[in-house]
């Protein structure tokens, strides 16, 4: 397995070309054009027009050849059995995770804004939660009960009733000819929902699940907002249904990390973070160093640790194809490169991480120092692990309590409109040719007299 993680030197033309090629592939994951987008558009239209019938057909095609409509919604007794069977030690860890995420989200919950008086009007801002939310929890190949925590807790803290939260989570993928008995979605996912007071889970996934949440079907209730990670098909589906339903505004696709490391970094710690993110299928990992010795030390450590990992083949493929160690001239170039990658996770394995953080603009979540493993963000620390990918951290944010809140301004002329305000509004409206707007202000002035 040695040499699974290439080192690219940006001082050379071949290194620059290889890096640009990998960056271009990274950016291409979010495109609404191309084959994937055409497939998703067809799926969304099928579900919109044919409801459960289309959902079942698509689940049989992509997930389980034996899928039935009766399987779509998880029964109440399944939740009860799952909670009863939950390992006590795992339950304790889950409760700690939920507590940490809740505490962080409550800490960042926007406080009520004191009104301000401008031009005779008392102006304010109110926040209100969406009435219902659909949360996409990936399945098929992995058991990601942590995603339930990272999506649902921010929604609940925002004020969304747990009974109005609907989870989509597909069962493990089967292929035609697979004689093994079909497996259900993880009972740990259901137990986690139970701990949070959520009682609606649908055994569906992918673009068809997003479309079902957006339009509603015979068995799937429509929601006001859809949030959560998934593969490129599910993420493109969110973009396509936006407007019919609210979305989280992010592209939360395959996992990514960029680590900036200097001579102070512990190669074993840095390598472990890169491998952990490559463990996702797929994962995209970048190491940025302004010392080739540092890069080579980390790569050697990657090679050593890789042989010990259970998913070593998946990790090796991710590191070789869409990942790289990048050697740059200095810290200034490292900052520019990291901001171009705009990764989901940004690890600052440097002597002065706070100082370097101040120089960076783009990243879904930042981990300061090599003592702060990215896995704490995945499971435990507090901020949600549902973060922008595909370079979209240039303009997008991760899921948080803000995702589930709407903002509305308020205007109150307690003493009536001042004469100056009436005339200013009227003049502005008339300048746009909207005399009814002008009159709606002037009638207030006549009412006062």
Buried (B, 14 or more C-beta within 10 A) or exposed (E): BEEBBBBBBBEEEEBBEBBEEBBEEBBBBBEEEEEBBEBBBEBBEBBBEEBBBBBBBBBBBBBBEEBEBEBBBBEEEBBEEBBEEBEEEEBEEBEEBBEBBBEBBEEEBEEEBEBEEEEBBBBBBEBEBBEBBBBBBBBBEEBBBBBBBBBBBBBBBBBBBBEBBBBBBBBBBBEEEEEEEBEBBBBBBBBBBBBBEBBBBBBBBBBBBBBBBBBBBEBBBBBBBBBBBBBBBBBBBBBBBBEBBBBBBBBBBBBBBBBBBBEEBBBBBBBBBBBBBBBBBBBBBBBBBBBEEBBBBBBBBBBBBBEEBEBBEBBBBBBBBBBBBBBBEEBEBBBEBBBBBBBBBBBBBBEEBEEBBEEBEBBBBBBBBBEBBBBBBBBBBBBBBBBBBBBBBBEBBBBBBBBBBEEEEEEEBEEEBBEEBBBBBBEEBEEEEEEEBBBEBBEBBEEEE
